[in-house]
Amino acid sequence: MISSPPVPDLTVPSAESPVARRRLLVLDVVRGVAVAGILFANVATILGVFVQWEDGTVPLSHTLQQLLVQQRFFPIFSLLFGVGFGMLLASAERRAARPHLVLLRRLATLGVLGLLHQLLQPGEALLVYAIAGIAVLLPLSFVPRPWRARIALVVGVLLTAAAAPIGGVVLVPCLFLLGLAIAEAGLPRRVEDSARPGLLLALVAGAAAIPFVVLQLGSLETAGFDTVSSVAGLLSGLSLVGVLAALLHTPLRGALAAVFAPLGRMALTNYVGATVIGVVVGWPLYAPMGGLLERDTVFIGDREMFAIWAGCVLLLIVQSLVSRWWLARFGQGPLERLWRWATWSRVRSRDVA
């Protein structure tokens, strides 16, 4: 089951002006919220547990999972990954003599990390992102910039519309293209500077999501595994992005930045770290499990699932605090620093007159 890779920190400065090179808080906060949501989506898989249905009754935890979590957050990560790739591409074209080699190293490193992560969490998304990025984004990076943006937008919209009823992995490359088009158009900067784009996205995507969520409520037995759920998840995720972008222009900006920006800036470290912690903590509780060994599914009830979710909240609080402390001293998360080194190490700079 694909969760969503943390679109780790691909927010490399992209524009030429010094002002435009400052970090975009909206990307960090949205990514941080996605990291939190992905933990709730993945925790049952990490622990090897499954909520048992009794007498055909739909468990409350299953209902909440399908309506609030499932298929809501990995589309956000996919979109952000495309945005981050577009920003990195602009930076590589400006700084490196061989920008496409920089991009390939970035994606290949992510693929290696994904292979290792698969040992702990089969079905994780880092490897999927790396493969999709090499197959879709890397070839498009050879296209001249004006045409690249147009192709990414048109193809991305068409493919996303076609893939939305299917959902899952099929949506990943489609949203990559949309994210790349968004970055090429400079939309993240506009969202950072004005509440209007976020409000518009929240209203449009939210209104479109309502009928699909209502349909989900009418078929909870199959929610999460059908066409309605796929579309509802995509539209709900996009609406959440708009809501967060708009809230960053309200007095809640400081609170959102304090809680979620550290999670987002260390998204890769926190995503992989949560898996490691989940496996270590879950081993004595729900053995056999872990991903390194063949594991059996352990059936639990609503009460146990709610307790696990409470543990997720606690873990996210700890991760946010630790990330804040780490960033204040080192500037980047450990895996983010390693990924950056693998991307830019020994890259020959472009000659500047």
N, C-alpha and C positions, 0 to 999 in steps of 0.2 A: 504494500500500500504506500503510495507516494505521499510524503508529508511535504513539507516544503523546506527546502534547503534554505538556508538562511541567507540568502543572498547576502553573503557576507559583505564586508565593507568595500564595495566597488565605487564608493563615492569619491573618486579622484577628481581634483579640480579640473574643470574642463574649459572654461572660457579664458580668453587671453588677458582680460583686465584684472588687476590685483583685487578689486572689489568683488568680482565674480568668483574669485578663487576661494573665498571663505566657505566653510562647510554649510550645507543646507540643513537646517534643523528639521524641516519637514521630512526629509528622507530618513534621518536618524530615528525620529519618533515613530514614523510609520513602520520602519523596519523593526524597531523594538517591540511594538505591539504585535507584529507578525511573529516574532520570536516567541513571545508569550503564548500566542494562539497555537503555534505549531507544537509547543510542549504538550498542551492539552489534547491536541490531535494525535500525538505520537505515544503518549505515556502508556497506553494499554499495550501497544505493540512492543515497546521497550521492555515492559515488565512481563509480557507474555500472558496477559489476563484478558478475560472476555466476560462481559456482563451476561448472566444467564437469564433467559426468559422463563417465567413460570406460568403454566396454564395458559400460554398464548398471550399473556398480558405484556404490553410494551413497557419495559422498564423506564422510569423517569429519567435516569441518567442517559439512556439511549436517545430519548427524545431531545434532551438538552444538547447532547453531543451533535446530533444531526442538524438541529435548527440554529445553533450558535457557533459551532466549531467546524464540523466536517465540510471540506471543500471551500471554506471561507478564506483561509490564510495562505495556502500555497499559491493561489492566483496572485495575491499581493506580492509574494516573493518573486514569482516569475516576472511580473511587471517591473519590479525594482531591479531585478537582475539585468533586464534589457536596458533600463535607464542607466544603471551603473556601467554597463558595457559601453554604451554610447559616450558617457563621460570619460571613461578610460581611453576609448578610441581617439577622442579629441586630444587628450593629453599626450598619448603616444605619438600621434601625427605631429604634434607640436615639438616634442622633445626627443624622439628617437629617430635614428637614421633608418631603422627597419621596424616600423610600428607593428606590422602584422606578426613579426616574431614575438614581440612583447605580448600581444593578445594570445597567441598560441601557447606561450609559456604559462600565462595566467590560467587558461582553461585546462591545460595538461596537468598543472599542479593541483587544481581542484579535482580533477579526475583521480589522481593518485590518492588524495585525501579521501575521496568518496569510496574508493576501493577498500581502504583500511576501515572506514566507518561502517561499511557493509558488514564487517565481521561482528559488530556489536548491534547494528540495527538493519537487518535485511530489508530492502525496499526503501532505504533512505534516498534522498533526492540529489545529493551533491554529484554523484556519478552521472545521473540523468541530466543534470544541468550542464555538466562539462561536455557530454556527448552532443546534446542539443545545441550548445553554443558553438562547438566546432563545426557541426553540420549546417547551421543556419546563420549564425552571426558572423563567424569568421569569413566565409565567402562574401558576404554582403559588405564587409569592411573594405574590399578591393574596389567597390563601386565608388565613383566620384561623389562627393558629399551632396550636392543638390539632388541627384538622382537617387542616392542611397536613402535619403529621408522620405522621398515620395514612394519608393518601392516598399520600404518598411511599413509605411502608413497604410497604403492600399492593400498590400498582401496581408498585413497583420490584421486589419479589420475584417477582410473577407474570411481568412482562415479562423479567426476567433469566433466569428458568427457561425461558421460551419462546425467547429469543434466544441462549442459551448454545450450542446446537448449530450456530448460524449463525456466530456470532463476528463479528469485525471491527467495522465502523462501527455495525452494528445494536445492539451491546452498549452503546455510549456513552451514549445517553439513559437506558437502564435502570439503569446503574450510577450515573449522575448522581442519579437518584431515591433509590437506596439510600444514597448518600453524604449527601444532604440529610437523610434520615431519621436517619442515624447522628448527624449534627451536632445535629439537633433534640432527640435523646434524651440528649445530653451524653456519649455513649459515648467520644469521644476523651479526655476528662478521666479517665474510669475506666481506660482503657487506660494512660494516663500514670501513674496512681497505683497500679496493681495488675498483676501478671503474669498473673493468672487469665484475663482475657478473651483475651489473646494466645495463651496456651497452649491454650485451648479452641478457638479458631479454627484454630490450627496443626494440632491433632489431628484435628478434624472434616474440615476442607478437605483436609488431607494424606491421610487415610484414603480419602476419596472420590476423590482424584486418582489414587491408585495403580493401580486397574484400567485407567483411561484411558491412563495413561502406558505401561503394559504393552502395551496395544493399539497405541499409537503405535510401540513397538519392533517390533511384528510387521508394520507397514506403513510402513516408512521411505520408500518411494518416493513415497507421497502425504502423508506427515506434513507438517503445516502448512497443508494445504489441504482438510482434511476435517472432518466433524463431531466425530470423536474428538479431533482436535487442538485444536479450539475449546474443548471442555469441559475437556480436560486443561490447557490454558493458563490458563483462568479459575480452576480449582480450585487449580492450582499457584501462581498469583499470590496468591490469597487466603491460602494456607498460608504463603507467604513473608512476607506482612504479619504474620501471627500469630507466626511465628518471630522476626522482628525486634522486635516489640513485647515479646515475652517476654525476649529477650536484653538489652533495655535495663534489665532488673531484675537483671542479673548483673554480675560484674566487667568484662564486655566493654562496658558502657555508655560508659565514657570513650573507648575506641578507636572505637566506632561513631559517637559524637558528633563526634569530631575529624575523621574521614575523610568522613562522609556528610552531617552536618548543614550544613556550608558549601555543599555541592553543592545540597542541598534548599532552603536559604534563597535561593539565587540560581538556582533551577531554570530560570526563563525565560531569563535571560541565558546560562546554560551550555548550554541546549538550542539556542538560536539560534546561539550562538557556536560550538558544535561543528560545525554545518552550514557556517558561513562558513569555519572552519578546514579542514574536510574538502574543500570546493570549492577553496580556494586551494592546499592541499597536493596534492590529487588531480589538479589540472589538468595539470601536467607529467608526472605518472606514468601517468594513465589517460585521456588526451585521445582524442577530444573528449568533454567532459562538462560538468556544472555546472548545468543546469536553465535557464539563461538562453538556451541554444542547444539545438537538437535534438542529442541525443547518441546514440551507438551503445553497446551493451553490450559491455564488454570481458570475455572469458572468462579465468578464472584457475584455478589449482589449489589444493589444500589448503595447500601451503606458503605461497603468497602470502596466502591468507586468514588463516592463523595469524599472519603478519607484520603484517597489517592489525589484527588483534585486539590484538597487542602494542602497536601504536601507539595503540589506543583506551585501553589501560591507562595508558600514559604520559600521554596527553591528560587523562584523568580525574584523575591525580595532580596534574598542573599546575593543572587547574581547581580542585581542592579547595584547594590551597595559595594560589592567587591569590584565590579566594573568601574564604578565611579572612582574608587580608591586607586585602582590600577592605572586608569587613564590619566589621573592627576600626576602620576609619577613617571609613567612610561610612554604616554601619548597614544599607544596602540596596544591592542590585545596581543597575546603571544602568537596565536595562529594567524592573526591579521598581519603581524610583523613578518612571520615566516613566509606568508603568501606574497607579501609585497617584495620581500627579498628575492624570492624565486622568480617573480615577474620582471623585476628591473635590474637584477644583478648582472653586471658586465654588459649592459646595454650601451651601445655606442650612441652618443648624443648626436643630434642633428647639428650640422655646422650652421652657425648663426653669423650673418654678416655684421 
